[in-house]
């Protein structure tokens, strides 16, 4: 059993102008468009994935959506129309993400146009990375860094395995640690998908600086998952999306710091 709308978003993973509550409907309903996209402070290779939800009692096979018109633009006048590189996956080739700029995603599909806005924060550099045993999981990778003082900062820690960003990111903020030294830990994922790395394995971590609305979206997704949203328990809240006009998902403009260590 599963919650069709939210499960589709969680499976796709890896909020500025309008915040839209996402209602989780377990009954049969018309499929909804799910958009998951991002742009980082690197040139090219940014992707947007478009799928559709399925009903609660259907298999977890979320149809991809082809033929959409997808563009990403910034407030400095730069824009690019994305190319569909595989069914439902739309990619940039040259657009450079720049911290401090505000980005707009626009998707026109099935006669509707959906927009989302996200501002890319300044990057925060990782000082050190360690790999050790955690309390609740076999192996954790921990990053330590100094939080910039005097501004609100929101973070997502994830890893890169075989060139792909792993979906098990951990989010945090500096609400109680403004200007201090912060350590965030997340499960280790090796190239084989294992969480039990061996000596000599490389572990690559990525610290994303994300905007507040993306942080709140991901935090609420995690809370709903912990409440058993993939089963049959009642939901206490709905995540919010920065994508308008009835679409689900999110669009994130983030800066990044990446480090690789070798497990000893």
C-alpha positions in Angstrom: 0.0 0.0 0.0 1.2 3.5 -0.6 0.3 7.2 -0.7 0.4 7.8 -4.5 1.2 11.5 -4.6 3.8 11.7 -1.9 5.4 8.4 -2.7 5.9 9.6 -6.3 7.8 12.7 -5.0 9.9 10.7 -2.6 10.8 8.2 -5.3 11.8 11.0 -7.7 14.2 12.7 -5.3 17.3 12.1 -5.9 9.6 27.8 -2.7 9.2 31.1 -3.2 6.4 32.8 -5.2 3.6 30.5 -4.2 3.5 28.0 -1.4 0.9 25.4 -2.2 -0.3 22.7 0.3 -0.1 19.3 -1.2 -3.1 17.2 -0.2 -2.4 13.5 0.0 -5.5 11.7 -1.4 -5.5 8.0 -1.0 -8.6 7.5 -3.0 -8.7 7.1 -6.8 -8.2 10.4 -8.6 -6.9 11.9 -11.8 -3.1 11.6 -12.1 -1.2 14.7 -11.1 2.0 16.1 -12.6 5.1 15.7 -10.4 8.1 17.9 -11.2 11.4 17.5 -9.4 14.2 19.8 -10.6 17.3 21.6 -9.5 20.2 23.9 -10.6 23.5 24.1 -8.8 26.5 26.4 -9.0 28.2 24.4 -11.8 27.8 24.7 -15.6 25.4 22.4 -17.4 24.0 19.0 -16.4 21.0 20.4 -14.4 18.0 18.2 -14.7 14.2 18.3 -14.3 12.2 15.1 -14.0 8.5 15.0 -14.9 6.3 12.0 -13.9 2.7 11.4 -13.0 1.1 10.0 -9.8 -0.7 6.7 -9.6 -3.6 5.7 -7.4 -3.1 4.3 -4.0 -3.8 0.7 -5.0 -1.7 0.7 -8.1 1.9 -0.5 -8.5 4.8 1.9 -7.8 5.4 2.5 -11.5 5.2 6.2 -12.1 4.7 7.1 -15.8 7.2 9.6 -17.2 6.0 12.6 -19.1 7.5 13.4 -22.5 7.0 16.3 -24.8 7.0 19.1 -22.2 8.5 22.5 -22.8 10.9 23.2 -19.9 12.9 26.4 -19.4 15.1 27.7 -16.6 16.0 31.4 -16.4 17.7 33.7 -13.9 17.2 37.3 -12.8 20.3 38.4 -14.8 18.6 37.6 -18.1 20.1 34.2 -18.8 17.8 31.4 -19.9 17.9 27.9 -21.5 15.3 25.6 -22.9 16.0 22.1 -21.6 16.4 19.0 -23.9 14.6 15.8 -23.2 17.6 13.4 -22.9 15.5 10.4 -21.9 11.8 9.8 -21.3 10.6 12.4 -18.7 14.2 13.7 -18.0 15.0 17.2 -19.2 18.6 18.5 -19.1 20.5 21.8 -19.6 23.8 21.9 -21.5 25.4 25.3 -20.7 23.4 27.2 -18.1 25.7 28.2 -15.2 24.2 28.4 -11.7 25.4 31.5 -9.8 25.0 32.0 -6.0 22.8 34.9 -5.1 20.7 34.8 -8.3 17.0 33.8 -8.4 16.0 31.1 -10.8 12.6 30.4 -12.4 11.6 27.0 -13.7 8.7 27.0 -16.2 7.2 23.8 -17.4 4.4 23.7 -20.0 2.8 20.3 -20.3 -0.6 18.9 -21.3 -2.0 22.5 -21.8 -0.9 23.9 -18.5 2.1 26.0 -17.5 3.7 25.4 -14.0 6.2 27.8 -12.5 8.6 27.7 -9.5 11.1 30.1 -8.1 14.2 29.5 -5.9 17.1 31.7 -4.9 20.6 30.1 -4.7 22.4 30.8 -1.4 26.1 31.4 -1.1 28.1 28.2 -0.7 29.5 27.1 2.7 32.7 25.1 2.5 33.2 21.8 4.2 36.1 21.8 6.7 36.4 18.1 7.3 34.8 14.7 6.6 34.9 11.6 8.8 33.4 8.2 8.5 32.5 6.2 11.6 29.8 4.2 13.3 26.6 6.0 14.2 24.1 5.3 16.9 21.2 4.0 14.8 22.8 2.9 11.5 25.9 0.9 10.8 28.1 3.6 9.2 27.8 7.4 9.0 29.7 10.1 7.1 29.9 13.4 9.1 30.8 16.8 7.7 32.0 19.7 9.9 31.9 23.3 8.8 31.7 26.8 10.1 28.3 28.5 9.7 28.3 32.1 8.4 27.2 34.4 11.2 24.3 36.8 11.0 22.3 35.2 8.3 19.8 32.3 8.2 21.3 29.2 6.6 19.7 25.9 5.5 21.6 22.8 4.5 21.2 19.4 2.9 23.9 16.8 3.3 24.0 14.0 0.7 26.5 11.9 -1.2 27.6 11.2 -4.7 27.8 7.6 -5.8 28.7 6.7 -9.4 28.2 10.3 -10.4 24.7 10.4 -9.0 23.4 12.3 -6.0 22.0 9.7 -3.5 18.3 10.2 -2.4 18.9 9.9 1.4 19.8 13.5 2.1 19.7 14.9 5.6 18.5 18.6 6.2 19.6 20.9 9.0 19.6 24.7 9.8 21.6 27.1 11.9 18.8 28.2 14.1 20.6 27.2 17.3 24.1 27.3 15.9 24.4 30.6 14.1 28.1 31.4 13.4 29.2 28.2 15.1 30.8 24.9 14.1 28.2 22.5 12.8 28.4 18.8 12.2 25.9 16.9 10.1 25.9 13.1 9.6 24.2 10.9 7.0 24.3 7.2 6.1 27.2 6.2 4.0 26.4 4.9 0.5 29.2 3.2 -1.5 29.3 2.8 -5.3 27.7 -0.6 -4.9 24.8 0.9 -2.9 26.0 -0.7 0.4 26.0 1.2 3.7 29.0 -0.8 4.9 32.1 0.6 3.2 35.3 -1.3 3.3 38.8 0.1 3.8 39.9 1.7 0.6 36.4 2.7 -0.5 35.9 6.3 -1.5 33.1 8.3 0.1 32.1 11.6 -1.6 29.9 14.0 0.4 28.1 17.1 -0.8 26.9 19.9 1.5 24.2 21.8 -0.3 23.2 25.3 0.8 19.4 25.5 0.0 16.8 28.1 0.4 14.3 28.1 3.3 11.3 26.8 1.4 13.2 23.9 -0.1 14.5 23.1 3.4 10.9 23.2 4.8 9.7 21.0 2.0 12.3 18.3 2.5 12.0 18.5 6.3 8.2 17.9 6.1 8.7 15.0 3.7 11.0 13.3 6.2 8.6 13.9 9.0 5.7 12.5 7.0 7.8 9.4 6.1 8.6 8.9 9.7 4.9 9.1 10.6 4.2 6.2 8.3 2.8 8.0 5.3 3.8 5.1 3.1 1.5 2.9 5.1 -1.9 3.7 6.4 -1.4 6.1 9.4 -3.0 9.5 9.5 -1.0 12.5 8.3 -0.6 15.5 10.6 0.6 17.9 8.0 1.1 18.3 4.2 4.4 19.3 2.6 4.4 22.5 0.6 5.6 23.0 -2.9 6.9 26.0 -4.8 5.5 24.7 -8.0 2.1 26.3 -8.9 -1.0 25.5 -10.9 -1.6 22.1 -9.4 1.7 20.3 -9.9 3.5 18.4 -7.1 7.2 18.3 -6.4 9.8 21.1 -5.9 12.5 23.1 -7.7 15.8 23.9 -5.9 18.6 26.3 -6.7 21.5 25.3 -4.5 25.2 25.9 -4.1 27.5 23.1 -3.1 30.7 22.1 -1.4 32.1 18.6 -2.2 34.8 16.5 -0.5 36.0 12.9 -1.0 37.8 10.8 1.6 39.1 7.2 1.5 37.8 4.9 4.2 40.7 3.6 6.4 
